[in-house]
Amino acid sequence: MGEIVRFISKSELERARLIREARANYERVFPSTDGGSEQADPSDGSATQASSDP
C-alpha cells in the first residue's frame, strides 16, 4: 500500500533510449578490451576464422 509510482515523461524516455543507442554505436566502433564483452566476442571469432582460412 505504500508503493511510490514515479512518472517518467516521454522526453525522458526518449533521452534514455538515445543514450542507450549511442553507447551501443560507440561500442561497435570502439570495442572494449574486456574479455567479458558480448559484442566483441563475435567479431573476434569471425576475424580469427577469416585469417585462418587463407
Rosetta constraint file for C-alpha pairs under 8 A:
AtomPair CA 8 CA 12 HARMONIC 6.37 0.50
AtomPair CA 8 CA 13 HARMONIC 6.83 0.50
AtomPair CA 9 CA 13 HARMONIC 6.40 0.50
AtomPair CA 10 CA 14 HARMONIC 6.10 0.50
AtomPair CA 11 CA 15 HARMONIC 6.06 0.50
AtomPair CA 12 CA 16 HARMONIC 6.26 0.50
AtomPair CA 13 CA 17 HARMONIC 6.22 0.50
AtomPair CA 14 CA 18 HARMONIC 6.15 0.50
AtomPair CA 15 CA 19 HARMONIC 6.22 0.50
AtomPair CA 16 CA 20 HARMONIC 6.26 0.50
AtomPair CA 17 CA 21 HARMONIC 6.19 0.50
AtomPair CA 18 CA 22 HARMONIC 6.04 0.50
AtomPair CA 19 CA 23 HARMONIC 6.14 0.50
AtomPair CA 20 CA 24 HARMONIC 6.22 0.50
AtomPair CA 21 CA 25 HARMONIC 6.23 0.50
AtomPair CA 22 CA 26 HARMONIC 6.11 0.50
AtomPair CA 23 CA 27 HARMONIC 6.11 0.50
AtomPair CA 24 CA 28 HARMONIC 6.33 0.50
AtomPair CA 25 CA 29 HARMONIC 6.39 0.50
AtomPair CA 26 CA 30 HARMONIC 5.80 0.50
AtomPair CA 26 CA 31 HARMONIC 7.68 0.50
AtomPair CA 27 CA 31 HARMONIC 4.82 0.50
AtomPair CA 27 CA 32 HARMONIC 6.82 0.50
AtomPair CA 27 CA 39 HARMONIC 7.83 0.50
AtomPair CA 28 CA 39 HARMONIC 7.49 0.50
AtomPair CA 31 CA 39 HARMONIC 7.57 0.50
AtomPair CA 31 CA 40 HARMONIC 5.90 0.50
AtomPair CA 32 CA 37 HARMONIC 6.92 0.50
AtomPair CA 32 CA 40 HARMONIC 7.05 0.50
AtomPair CA 33 CA 37 HARMONIC 7.90 0.50
AtomPair CA 35 CA 41 HARMONIC 7.77 0.50
AtomPair CA 37 CA 41 HARMONIC 6.64 0.50
AtomPair CA 38 CA 42 HARMONIC 7.37 0.50
AtomPair CA 39 CA 43 HARMONIC 7.18 0.50
AtomPair CA 40 CA 44 HARMONIC 6.17 0.50
AtomPair CA 41 CA 45 HARMONIC 6.14 0.50
AtomPair CA 42 CA 46 HARMONIC 6.28 0.50
AtomPair CA 43 CA 47 HARMONIC 6.20 0.50
AtomPair CA 44 CA 48 HARMONIC 6.20 0.50
AtomPair CA 45 CA 49 HARMONIC 6.31 0.50
AtomPair CA 46 CA 50 HARMONIC 6.14 0.50
AtomPair CA 47 CA 51 HARMONIC 6.16 0.50
AtomPair CA 48 CA 52 HARMONIC 6.15 0.50
AtomPair CA 49 CA 53 HARMONIC 6.24 0.50
AtomPair CA 50 CA 54 HARMONIC 7.47 0.50
